[in-house]
Amino acid sequence: MDELKKIFLAGIGMTSTSIEKAEKLINEMVEKGRVTVQEGKELQTELTRKASGIVPATKAELDNLPFAKKEDVQALEAKMDAINAKLDQLLNK
């Protein structure tokens, strides 16, 4: 059950449609005997609880995350190219 729980909880960013599909999958697993009825109920409860607290991030919020932006990476690549060119010059002397 722990592996199954991890699989379901790994995708917490689901939409309501995905949640419905996950619940349908849980029900099918209960019917096939892969998980007990109690385990199925626990999975559904936890899935619903975790998913209800999710609020999609806005573009402004994403822009404020501490990750390199495309422009940052391009600037670093340009600096690395300049350093590599100077290194090549020094090695070829």
ZAMARGU-4260 file (C-alpha; in steps of 0.2 Angstrom, whole numbers, plus 5000, padded with zeros to 4 digits):
<rodrens>
0) 5000/5000/5000 | 5014/5012/5003 | 5020/5011/4985 | 5002/5014/4979 | 5000/5029/4991
5) 5017/5037/4985 | 5011/5035/4967 | 4995/5044/4971 | 5002/5057/4982 | 5016/5061/4970
10) 5004/5068/4958 | 4996/5080/4970 | 4995/5094/4956 | 4980/5085/4948 | 4965/5094/4942
15) 4947/5088/4947 | 4946/5077/4932 | 4962/5068/4937 | 4956/5066/4954 | 4940/5058/4948
20) 4950/5046/4937 | 4961/5042/4952 | 4946/5038/4962 | 4939/5027/4949 | 4956/5018/4948
25) 4956/5016/4967 | 4938/5008/4966 | 4944/4996/4952 | 4959/4991/4962 | 4947/4988/4977
30) 4936/4977/4966 | 4950/4967/4959 | 4956/4964/4977 | 4973/4973/4975 | 4969/4984/4990
35) 4957/4982/5004 | 4941/4992/5005 | 4948/5001/5020 | 4964/5005/5011 | 4954/5011/4996
40) 4944/5023/5007 | 4960/5029/5016 | 4968/5033/4999 | 4953/5042/4993 | 4952/5052/5009
45) 4970/5057/5008 | 4970/5061/4990 | 4955/5072/4992 | 4963/5081/5008 | 4979/5084/4999
50) 4971/5090/4983 | 4959/5102/4991 | 4974/5112/4998 | 4982/5115/4981 | 4981/5132/4973
55) 4988/5135/4956 | 5003/5147/4956 | 5001/5163/4946 | 5014/5168/4933 | 5020/5182/4945
60) 5023/5169/4959 | 5032/5158/4947 | 5043/5173/4941 | 5048/5176/4959 | 5055/5158/4962
65) 5073/5157/4964 | 5077/5148/4948 | 5087/5154/4933 | 5077/5162/4919 | 5081/5160/4901
70) 5090/5176/4900 | 5101/5172/4915 | 5106/5156/4907 | 5110/5165/4891 | 5121/5178/4900
75) 5130/5164/4909 | 5133/5155/4892 | 5140/5171/4884 | 5152/5173/4899 | 5157/5155/4898
80) 5160/5156/4879 | 5171/5172/4882 | 5181/5162/4896 | 5183/5147/4884 | 5190/5159/4870
85) 5202/5167/4882 | 5208/5149/4888 | 5210/5143/4871 | 5221/5159/4867 | 5232/5155/4882
90) 5234/5137/4878 | 5238/5140/4860 | 5252/5152/4864
</rodrens>
